[in-house]
Amino acid sequence: MSIYQTLLSASASQGAAYCVLVDPDKIAPETVAPFIEQATEAGVDAFFVGGSLVMADTFEECIRSMKAHTTKPVVIFPGSIQQISKSADAILFLSIISGRNAEHLIGDQVLAAPIIRKMNLEAISTGYMLIESGKTTSAEFMSGTRPIPRDKPDIAAAHALAAEYLGFKLVYLEAGSGADQSVPEEMIAAVAHYCSIPLIVGGGLRTPEAAQKKVKAGARFIVTGNVLESGSSASLIKEFADAIHTRNPLKV
């Protein structure tokens, strides 16, 4: 079974799937193994790895340590063409469809494609959409693209529908790392209504209750990162997992 099918299966069987983003710049190498084991035990369905910059030379080491301590998929969520590794299970092959910067629509993808093929790394085509979140995020600044206004669900829905017609396998609505505000439920519902491909939502999610609202609005995958970077306990990770797995929902 492909990693893509594994992700879809996890989402279908539990109502939605929970993905934790690991930024190699924001986690000490010696804490990767215990964190991954703790998160796996708490109910995380997959791990994303990457960041807007990744200044430290620990990207490859981080992926190998993650792979050694979980049976869950480890998927690269690349912030640049340098973030590619054959040690991972798959890579989100991102195109920033919310922007009009050709480099991030197709330029970087052309450069990355031969490398990914040579590594025999599963590529999961993903239409990536930056959503206004109340402040300038790293993803917005580094990509040089304007986010979709948070009060314009029709614009987001049209972009997602275009992604589906272009053959993308996933749509990712991203408020950004450390966002002041998460993606609005109204926007998620609009995209889910018009677009039939699975929807990932991340950025600005600080509580399990907030995550569950995104699932109820139509998200198939929820991603958290920053909220878990300050020594979060296994109990908080489990609360997120229980809230996202709506077939056994958190009582709110």
N, C-alpha and C positions, 0 to 999 in steps of 0.2 A: 504494500500500500504506500502511495506517495505521502510525503509530509502534508501536502495540501489536503489530501483525503483524510489523513489522520486528524488534522485540525477541524475539518468539517464534521467528522464523526463525533469529536469531543463536544462541539457546539450543539449538534443535533440531539445528542443523548442527554445533555444536561440543561438544555434551554439556551445556554450561551457558554462560551469558553473564556477562561481567565488567563491572560498572558502578562508576565512580569518583565519589564524592560530593565536590563542591566547595562549601565554605562561604565565601561572600564575605567574612565577617569574618576568615577565617583564611588568606587568600591576598592578597598585595599585588597591586593592579591591574596593575602592570607585569610581573608574573610569570605572569599568567593565560595569555597567548598562548603563550609557550614551553612551559609545563607541558602545555597541552592538545595542542599539536603532538607533544610527546614521548610523552604517554600514548597518543595515537592511533596513533602509529608502533609503540608497544610492544604493541598488541593489545587495547586497551580497546574494548568493544562499544558503550557508551553512557555518557553523563555525567548524573549527577543534580546539581542545584544547589539549595541552601537551607540553612537552619539553624534552631535553636530560637529564636534571637533576631534575628540580622542587625542589629547596631547601626549598622554603617557604611552610608552612603547609596550603596552600590555594586552593589546587586542587579541593576538593569537593565544597568548598564555591564558587569558580569561576564558576564551571559548573552550580550550582543551580542558581546563579545570571544570567548567560547567558540564561538559560532556561526560567527564569521569565520575560525576556525582549525581546524575539524574538519567532516567530513561525517557524523560519527556523531550519533545523536539526542541532543539536549539536553533533558532532562526535569526539570521543577520538582518538587522534593521539599519541599513547603511546611511551614514551621514555624508559619505563621500565615496569616490571610486576606490580609495585606499582601504576601505573596510570590506574586504572580500577574503574569505578563508575556506579552504577545502575541509577544514576540521568541523565546520558547522553542518547541520542537516539540510538547510535550505537558506535561501535569501529572498527577502521581499524585493522584487525587481520594480523599484519605485519610479513613477513618473509624476512630477508635481503638476497635475492637471488643473489646479486652481490658479496657476500663474501663467504668464506668457513669456517666460524666460526659456528660450530654445535649448539652452545648455542643460536645464533640468527637466525639460520635456522629452528630449531625445539625444542630446549631445553626449552626456555622461553614459547613457545606456548603450550607445554604439561602442564606446571605449570599453565598457565593462563586459559586454556580451561574449567576446572571444575568450576572455579570462575565465568567466563562469563556465563556458562550455569545456574549456581545457581542464578545469577542476572537476568536471562532472557534478556540479553543484545544482541541486534543484532550484529553479527560478520560479517564483510565484508572482505573476504580473499583478501589480497593485496600483490603482489610481489614487494618488496621495493628494489630499485637499487640506490646505491650511485654513483654519477658521479663526476669525477675530476673537481674541480672548481677554482684552483689557489692557494688554501691554505688548511691547515688541518681544517676541520669543527668539531663541537662538535659531530655530529652524527658519523663521521668517527672515531674520537678518542675514544668515548665511546663504540663503537661496536667492535673496534679492527679489522676492515676490510679495505681492500684497495678498493678505488673507481675504477670504470671503466674509463680508459683513455678517455678524451673528444674527441680525434681524432680517436676513434675506434667504429663507429656506428654499424659495423657488430657484434661486441661482445655484445653490448647492445641489438640489435635485436634478437640475438640468445637466450639471457637470457629471454627476454620478451616472445618469442615464447615458450620456455620451461615452463614459468609460465602459459601460456594459456593451454598448454597440460596437466599440472598438475592440472588444474581446478581453478586457481585463478580468481577472478572476476574483479580485477583492477591491473594495473601496475603503479607504482609510480617512476618517474625519479626525483631524489633529488640531487640538487647541494649543499644543506646544508644551514643552517641559516647564514645569513650574508656573503654568498659566494661572492668571487671576480668576478666570471664569472657564468652566468646561463647555463643551459643545452643547447648545440648547436642545432639550428634548423635542421641541417643535421641528427643529432642523433634522434631527435623526429620524423622526416619524415621516417627514416629507420624503427624505431620501429612501427610506425603507419602502414607502408606498410606491414610488415610481421606478425603483431599481430592484431587480431580483437577485443580484449577486450579493454575497455576504458583506456585511458592514462592520468595520473595525472602528472603535471609538477610543480615543486616549487624550490625555492632557487635562490637568486641573482637577482630577478626581481625588478627593481627600478623605471621603468616608464611604463605607460599604453601602449606605443608604443611597448616596448619589450614584454609585455604580449601578445599583439595581434599577434606578429610574431610567438609566440609559438603555438597559436591557429591555425593560418594559416598553420603551419607545421604539425599539426595533434593532438595536445593536446585537450582532451575533458574537462579537469578540470585544472584550474590554481589556485595555492596557493601563497598568499603573507603573510608575517609576519613582518619581521624586518622593512621594509619600512614604516610601519604604526605605529611603536612603539614610535615615537618621536612627539606625539601630532598632527598627521596628520589631516587635515581638511576633512569634509564630501565631499567636492568637489573633492579631490584627490581619495577618495574611489569610488565616482561615475564615475570618469574618468576611473579608472581601470575596473569597472563593464561594462561601455559602450564599452570599447575596447575589452573586453573578450566576451561580448554578440555580436558576429559578425553578427547576423541577423539585428543588428542596430549598425553598426561599427563606431568606432571613426575615424574621418577624420585625416589621417596622410600623 
